[in-house]
Amino acid sequence: MEIISYQLGQIGTNAYLILPKNSDEALLVDCPMGAASTISKKLKSISRKLSAILITHGHWDHIWDVHQLAASSGAKVYASKYGSPLIEDADFQREVLFADDGLKSAKIDVKVGDGDVLEIAGLKIKCMEVFGHSPDSIAYYVDADGIGAVFTGDALFAGSIGRTDLWEGDFATLEKAIKTKLYTLPDDTSVLPGHGPESEIGFEKKHNSFVRL
């Protein structure tokens, strides 16, 4: 398994292209502005087909190109079962999170919940609800070919956590989710966040400025 990271969009949002071993398929975690063009060009150059777009949460900077990329690639969109208001209703997103008029609604094809295990392109991906930054935040954990990684969206960053002062945010909820779910993963698990550099679970447990064990 290979993971390629891209920093895209209006505020430097991370998107992650997952390339499973011995496969002609690919998966994408989050889809900021510019992803439709960037990811399509990359996949064409390596002769891979996009099978899935995994959304960590429905904030506009993470979903801007979902509508376009899903339509052009045929990939299924996976997101929280609580993500419909933000992802499927651009007007609501504009109301509560002040998204630009250019945002388009996208359809969730597969709605996931806590503990669900997705099997896509030979990979098993565990879904964990990590609410508190957004009421639909999902972290995706995958362990394959000796690589363990968790895509945390804006729940957990390197040395920090996501904002809890946005719509339906709550610090206590986020703190509990990080401690009881993310921090139970192996210490050497790579933390691949929605913004900024990557980290490891073991390091964050000891040194994160907001949530430590």
Summary of the structure (lengths in Angstrom):
residues: 213
radius of gyration: 15.8
end to end distance: 30.0
largest distance: 44.7
contacts: 770
relative contact order: 0.14
helix: 26%
strand: 32%
